[in-house]
Amino acid sequence: MKSHRQEIWFELPTRRGFVNITPQVESCLKASGIREGLALCNAMHITASVFINDDESGLHADFEKWLEKLAPEKPHSQYAHNGFEDNGDAHLKRSIMGREVVVAVTDGRLDLGPWEQIFYGEFDGKRKKRVLVKIIGE
């Protein structure tokens, strides 16, 4: 069995945002040479997420609105975590959206459903963060 490890780096200019990383993951897969196996993509930071969903701007706006209702950023004083940092909400949002995804690799391609795309979710941006892509198989 072969394995391939690669990192994708981000530095979003905003506190929160969603980035379609499917093309970058496909590039990692191509570099791996693996034709059959699994691709793991996970956020390497506790205030970021990787998830699969539809690449539709209205849905992304709905995610933002929904997450903000569940864990509003302000007032910062509502979170016991906040003290030195002001990102208690970001930790909760990451917990809701998830840490990683695993996608089957079939015939050298990501085996995604018709509308499925892989996203990086940022909840405490304006600094460098990364996603690990680990591909295993033959």
C-alpha positions, 0 to 999 in steps of 0.5 A, spaced: 500 500 500 502 507 498 501 513 502 501 520 500 501 526 505 500 533 503 498 540 506 494 545 503 495 552 507 490 558 507 490 565 510 483 568 509 483 575 510 476 575 514 474 572 521 470 566 517 469 564 510 468 557 506 473 555 501 472 550 496 478 545 496 476 540 491 481 542 486 487 542 491 485 535 493 484 533 486 491 535 485 494 532 491 490 525 489 494 526 482 500 527 485 500 521 489 499 516 483 494 512 487 488 509 483 484 506 489 483 507 496 481 513 501 483 520 501 483 523 508 482 531 509 482 534 516 483 541 519 489 541 523 487 547 527 481 547 532 478 553 530 477 550 522 473 545 519 473 540 513 466 538 511 462 536 504 456 539 501 454 543 495 458 549 492 452 554 493 452 561 495 446 561 498 447 555 502 454 558 505 450 564 507 445 559 511 451 556 514 454 563 516 447 565 519 445 558 522 452 558 526 452 565 528 445 563 531 448 557 535 454 560 537 454 568 536 461 571 536 459 577 540 459 579 546 466 575 547 464 575 554 459 570 554 464 565 553 468 562 559 474 560 554 475 567 552 480 571 556 487 572 552 483 570 546 476 572 543 475 565 539 470 561 544 465 561 538 470 559 533 471 552 537 464 551 538 462 552 530 468 547 528 465 542 533 458 543 529 461 543 522 466 537 523 474 536 523 475 531 517 472 528 511 474 521 508 473 520 501 473 514 497 478 514 491 476 510 485 479 509 478 484 515 480 478 520 482 475 522 488 468 518 489 463 524 490 456 525 489 453 529 484 453 535 488 458 534 493 464 538 494 470 538 499 470 545 503 475 548 508 471 552 513 474 558 517 471 560 524 477 564 526 481 567 520 486 572 519 492 567 520 495 561 516 492 555 517 493 548 514 489 542 512 492 535 511 491 531 505 493 523 507 491 519 501 492 511 502 491 505 497 494 502 491 
